Amino acid sequence: MIQPRGGAVILSDLDLPGVRLEDLDLTGADIAGCRLTAATFVRVKLRSAQVRLSFLDRATFEDCDFSESVLVNSVFAGSRILRCSFQSCEIVQVNFLGVHGERLQFDHSNLYGSRFIGAYLDTVSMRDCNLTRTFFDVPHRDSVDFHSSNTNEAVFQELSS
């Protein structure tokens, strides 16, 4: 179901695999229970959006803005995420398994309980983030800037050879 809500959009219980969204402003959108597997998002503004219990796996995100959004219990596994901002977000228990991420900004975000297992992360900023119970096995984490984040609360697993 798609409904406008005082200028914002509500997307609930939609099954739109492979959909392409380009040059859209979905600021403040409420996305819940959607399956957007293998979708493509190009230059989509999702500032202050609420994304809950949704599957965005194997999707492509290019030049998207999720700043100040709330992402909870959602799946981005296997997605390609390029030049996107997740600054000042609540990203709680989100699955980023196997993502390919380049030039991403997560600064000032709460990443509690999220998982970056098998992820390729290049030129990623996670400055001043809450990383409590956030799991990483990223072998090249030197390309991730964790300045002022609580890395002692994160779980860094070494890949077995």
C-alpha positions as CSV (number, residue, x, y, z in Angstrom):
1,M,0.0,0.0,0.0
2,I,1.3,3.5,-0.9
3,Q,-0.3,6.4,0.9
4,P,0.7,10.1,1.3
5,R,1.0,11.3,4.8
6,G,1.2,15.1,5.1
7,G,3.8,15.3,2.4
8,A,5.5,12.1,3.4
9,V,4.9,8.7,1.8
10,I,3.9,5.5,3.6
11,L,5.0,2.3,2.0
12,S,3.7,-0.8,3.8
13,D,3.7,-4.5,2.9
14,L,4.8,-3.9,-0.7
15,D,6.4,-6.6,-2.7
16,L,8.4,-4.8,-5.5
17,P,11.5,-6.8,-6.3
18,G,13.7,-5.2,-8.9
19,V,11.9,-1.8,-8.8
20,R,14.0,1.2,-10.0
21,L,13.7,4.5,-8.1
22,E,15.6,7.4,-9.4
23,D,15.7,11.2,-8.5
24,L,13.0,10.9,-5.9
25,D,12.5,12.8,-2.7
26,L,11.1,10.4,-0.1
27,T,12.0,12.5,2.9
28,G,10.2,11.4,6.0
29,A,8.9,8.2,4.3
30,D,7.6,5.4,6.5
31,I,8.7,2.1,4.9
32,A,7.5,-1.0,6.8
33,G,7.2,-4.7,5.9
34,C,8.4,-4.2,2.3
35,R,10.3,-6.5,0.1
36,L,12.5,-4.5,-2.3
37,T,14.9,-7.2,-3.1
38,A,17.3,-6.3,-6.0
39,A,15.8,-2.8,-6.2
40,T,17.8,0.1,-7.6
41,F,17.9,3.5,-5.8
42,V,19.7,6.3,-7.6
43,R,19.8,9.8,-6.0
44,V,16.9,9.0,-3.7
45,K,16.5,11.3,-0.6
46,L,15.3,9.2,2.3
47,R,16.2,11.8,5.0
48,S,14.3,11.2,8.3
49,A,12.7,8.1,6.9
50,Q,11.6,5.2,9.0
51,V,12.6,1.8,7.6
52,R,11.3,-1.1,9.6
53,L,11.2,-4.9,9.0
54,S,12.0,-4.5,5.3
55,F,14.1,-6.4,2.9
56,L,16.4,-4.3,0.7
57,D,18.8,-7.2,0.0
58,R,20.8,-7.4,-3.2
59,A,19.8,-3.9,-3.9
60,T,21.9,-1.1,-5.4
61,F,22.0,2.3,-3.7
62,E,23.9,5.1,-5.4
63,D,24.2,8.7,-4.1
64,C,21.3,8.3,-1.7
65,D,20.8,10.2,1.5
66,F,19.4,8.4,4.6
67,S,20.6,11.1,7.1
68,E,18.6,11.3,10.3
69,S,16.7,8.2,9.5
70,V,15.6,5.2,11.7
71,L,16.5,1.8,10.2
72,V,15.4,-1.1,12.4
73,N,15.4,-4.8,11.9
74,S,15.9,-4.5,8.2
75,V,18.1,-6.4,5.7
76,F,20.6,-4.8,3.3
77,A,22.5,-8.1,2.8
78,G,24.4,-8.4,-0.5
79,S,23.6,-4.9,-1.5
80,R,25.9,-2.5,-3.4
81,I,26.0,0.9,-1.5
82,L,28.0,3.7,-3.1
83,R,28.4,7.3,-2.0
84,C,25.5,7.2,0.5
85,S,25.0,9.1,3.7
86,F,23.7,7.5,6.9
87,Q,24.7,10.3,9.2
88,S,23.0,10.8,12.5
89,C,20.9,7.7,12.0
90,E,19.4,5.1,14.4
91,I,20.5,1.9,12.7
92,V,19.5,-0.9,15.1
93,Q,19.9,-4.6,14.4
94,V,20.3,-4.1,10.6
95,N,21.9,-6.8,8.5
96,F,24.6,-5.5,6.2
97,L,26.1,-9.0,5.6
98,G,28.1,-9.1,2.4
99,V,27.5,-5.5,1.4
100,H,29.9,-3.8,-1.0
101,G,30.1,-0.3,0.4
102,E,32.3,2.6,-0.9
103,R,32.5,6.2,0.3
104,L,29.8,5.9,3.0
105,Q,29.2,8.2,5.9
106,F,27.7,6.8,9.2
107,D,29.0,9.6,11.4
108,H,27.1,10.2,14.7
109,S,24.9,7.2,14.2
110,N,23.8,4.4,16.6
111,L,24.7,1.1,14.9
112,Y,23.7,-1.0,17.9
113,G,23.6,-4.7,17.1
114,S,24.1,-4.3,13.4
115,R,26.2,-6.8,11.4
116,F,28.8,-6.1,8.7
117,I,30.0,-9.7,8.3
118,G,31.6,-10.5,5.0
119,A,31.3,-6.8,4.0
120,Y,33.6,-5.0,1.7
121,L,34.0,-1.4,3.1
122,D,36.2,1.1,1.4
123,T,36.5,4.8,2.5
124,V,33.8,4.5,5.2
125,S,33.4,7.0,8.0
126,M,32.0,5.8,11.3
127,R,33.1,8.7,13.4
128,D,31.5,9.2,16.8
129,C,29.2,6.2,16.5
130,N,27.7,3.8,19.0
131,L,29.1,0.4,18.0
132,T,27.8,-1.6,20.9
133,R,27.3,-5.2,19.8
134,T,28.0,-4.3,16.2
135,F,29.8,-7.2,14.4
136,F,32.6,-6.8,11.9
137,D,34.8,-9.2,10.2
138,V,36.1,-6.7,7.7
139,P,39.6,-7.7,6.8
140,H,40.6,-4.1,5.6
141,R,39.0,-2.1,8.5
142,D,41.9,0.3,8.2
143,S,39.8,2.0,5.4
144,V,37.1,2.6,8.0
145,D,37.4,5.7,10.2
146,F,36.2,4.8,13.7
147,H,37.5,8.1,15.3
148,S,35.7,8.8,18.6
149,S,33.5,5.6,18.3
150,N,33.3,3.0,21.1
151,T,35.2,0.3,19.2
152,N,35.8,-1.5,22.5
153,E,32.1,-2.3,22.6
154,A,32.1,-3.7,19.0
155,V,32.9,-7.3,18.0
156,F,35.7,-7.7,15.5
157,Q,36.0,-11.2,14.3
158,E,39.1,-12.3,12.3
159,L,38.4,-14.2,9.1
160,S,39.6,-17.8,9.3
161,S,42.0,-18.8,6.5
